[in-house]
């Protein structure tokens, strides 16, 4: 089985650790929801717990290792992942649904299992209760493990996994959610950049374009001079005043909502269900559409369509009983999760003809129609609602009349003159669906590699604009000729990363003997030597960075900025040059994490952290030789 973020692991590598097997598939919104909780757990128990993602695909597209690699980078997954494409591990452990967590204890025994989403608090309580037994019996090996992350291999691109795109023909503007750069790019329809909204850092800061932050934004909707943003991983709706250039939050509380029917309680089940937007938890809002005085929201987490008036007075479900399925019927149930009404499956794209709101219902590989007239019922334009069972597992790549069409995880829809143009995402194609008959035809993507999991789609004039997500590009398709081109954004650069000096709280601290040194050409030199165990080497793929800091004021050392230095190639031995001015006493630190691996093709990789504390006396009589700094990581 292919491994990502590491070479293959075995029991010996993991002995003395709690191992959490996270069975997931990258299309699954519930799987997305537990990733931050697992990250928090990894940070709380960095040397006691190892999470291993077991990717057991639902869709055919998800079996491809390169696509899984993209998903790992997109979701910033920092633990090992194994591609269980044939469900061998899934079947071995008796897994039945995504996500499922299985806990293996430090002695190698299967001790716990959980199906579905789970909070960090529940996971933390489990380990707080059970960890002392293993610690007291000396069964925990706290030797740090770090892995060769896929992120280390990524080359910067102007756009990074763009999710959605919105064209406004009237103003000749294009809005792009540069999702993994956590920002919105505004250009004209030729790609000339006009503005960038957001710093690129993850967060939920409101304010001007230069300080605002987002967390993997997706859907966009424009009303007059206001841009609405589905800020997915913040579980918020953000509003951007394009004149004042200000970002505000208008809905959501900054964490995942748990109630698909706000206002309902065990004693109050009946309609209406709504809450005040700023005090109501949202659950992965993915796409937006403005109709008259309402903002409609594809709420992917609870499998519903929500509505919020533009006066921001209330918010709540408009359609969907909260059950993940493809079922036509009345907009809402009589009681929460009640049968006999419409069901959706991770709605992810919205468009409209003015009478119906058309939905890219991704997990059911279907296109749905939701009426604005509440007396009418939800219908399926093309998809699986007519099947007696297995409606979420009927997919493929087949054009033709409605009854023969198969799609695979559609994420984008755009209505235009009686047709719905769609991104058939996991088939790497763009197709056109007759809104009245469901007849479907591929218009682009027949050439292998032309698209890679396209998601967002929009139109201006006769030009479709496509967010070609895994290619990090915006494509255009001319209607009539269906010619595909790439839209360039001259001068657009990735956001600058804000550098923060790590605290190195868990690092080994090495007190170096005071040295009397002299400056040569205005610099003193330090010789770093990392003594790796026999059979180990520096990880050639991992960045090697060190920080030089002055711990005193007024000394002769002249450290620039935060003293960060990035070595071109990882190496066990290197020289640190520190600029000085004058003579006197000073104390500096050289701090670093370094990554090293077993010296074979698929070796385990680990990390060591060290802080050298170096008292120096700079004088004319001191030695010109470099001061020796040596560190050997603990034996294994």
C-alpha positions, 0 to 999 in steps of 0.5 A: 500500500502506498504511504504518504507523509512518511515511508512505510511504518511497521509495529516496531516503529510504533512500539510504545505509542498509542496509534489512532487509525483514522479511516477517512475518504477525502470527499467526506465532510464529516471526515473533514470535521474531525481533522482539527480535533485530531490535530489538537490531540496530536499537539496535546500528546506529541510524543505519546500518540501517533495518528495514521490516516487510513484512506479508504476511498468511496469514489473511484477518483479517490483511489488515486494516490496523487489525488490523496496527496493533494487532499493531504496538502489541501487539508494540512494533514501532518500525520502519515496516511496510507492508501487503502484503495482496496479496503483491505484494512477497512475490512480487517478492522470491520469498518462500516462508515466514514469517519471511524477511529480505532485506537491501538494501545502501546502494547499493540492491542485494539482497545477502542473504536468510534464511528462518526464525528467526535470532539477533541474533548471526548478524545482527550478525556479518553486518553487522560483516563487511560494514559496513567496506566501505561506511563506508570508501567513504563509502556510509553516510549516518548521518543519524538516521531516526525514525518516527511510531509508532502507539504515539504515538496510543494512548489509555491504557486500564485493560486493554491487549490482555488475552490470557487470563482464568481464572474460579474459581467456588469463590473467586468470583475472576477472573484476567486476564492484562493482557498488554500491561501486563505484569501480572495483575489479580485481581477478583471475578466482578463486576469489583471489583479485589482485587489487581494482580500486577506493576509493569507494567514488562517484566522477570522479577523475582521477589518481592512483587506490588509488585516482580514483573515479567512480559513479555507473560503469557498462560495461567493455571492455578489449583491450590489457592492457587497460580496458574501463569502462562505468561510468554510472552516471558520463555519461563518458567513463573511460580508465584504464591503467592496467600497469601504474595503472592509470585512465583517462577520454576519453569521456563525460563531467561529466553531462548528454548529451541532444543531441542524434545526436551530431553536429546536429542543427536546421539548420544542420540535415544531417549526419554525427553526431559526436563530440570530445569525451571529449567535447560531452555529453553522456547519461547513457553509460551502456555496452561496446564492442571492435571490431577491432579498435572501441569501441562500446557503449550501450547508454541506455539514448538515446536508441542507439548504439554509436561508438568511434575509439580507437584513441579517435578522434570522438564519435557518434551514430552508430545505432538507431533513438533515438525513444524508440522502438523495430524496425528493419531496417537500422542502422541510420535515414536520419535525427535525430529521423527519422522513417524507421530505427532501434529503440532500447529500453534502450540497456544494454548489448553487445557481438559479434560473429565478424559479428554482435554486439548482444544487450540486449535490456532491455525495449523491452525484446529482443535480437537484432543484429547490423551488422558491415557491414553498408550495412546490417540492424539491426535484432532481434534474439528473441523478439518483433520487429514483433508485430504491436504495444505494443512492449515494453509491451510484456514480460513474461517467456517462453522458446521454438522456437523464435515465442513463446519466452517471456523474461523480461528485459534482461540486459546481453548477452555473445556469445559463439560457436553459442549461446548467453547466457543471463541474463533474469534479471527480470525472475531471470534466465540465458538462452541460445539463439540459435543465428541462430534460436532464440530458447531459453532454461533456464539453471539456475534459476529454483530454487526459490531464486537461482538468484535475478535480475542477470545482467552481464554475461561473459565466460572463458573456459567452465565457465560462470560468472554471476553478481547476482546483488541483491544477491551481489554475483558473480555466476558461471555456468559450461557449460554441467552440468549447475551446479551453484556455488558462487565465493568467494573473500577471504579478500575482504572488503567493502570500508572504508567510508571517515568520514567528520564532518557535518557542522550542519548549521541548528542545534539549538545551545544550550549555556551551562553555564560555568562549573567548573569540575574536571577530574576523571580517566583522563576524564570529563563527560557530561550527554546528555538528549533528551526530546522528545514530549509525544508519541514519541520515539527514532528511533531504526533503525536509527544510533545515532552518535555524534561529540565532538570537541575542539574549542580552541588550547592549552586547557586541552581537548584531543579530538582524531581525529574528536571525532566521537562516534557511540552509539550501541543503540539509546537512549534519555540519555547517557554519553559523556566522554572527556579525559583531560590532566592537568587543565585550561579553554577550550570550546568544542562542542557536535553536533548531529542529532537524529531521533525519531518517533511516538510511534506506528507501522507505526509512522512518523519519524522526525529529530532534530539537536543540537550543545551544546557549553560548556565552561569548567574550569578543576580544582582540586576543580571542581565538579565530577558530569557530566555536564548536556546537555538538548535539547527538539525538537520543539513541533508539 
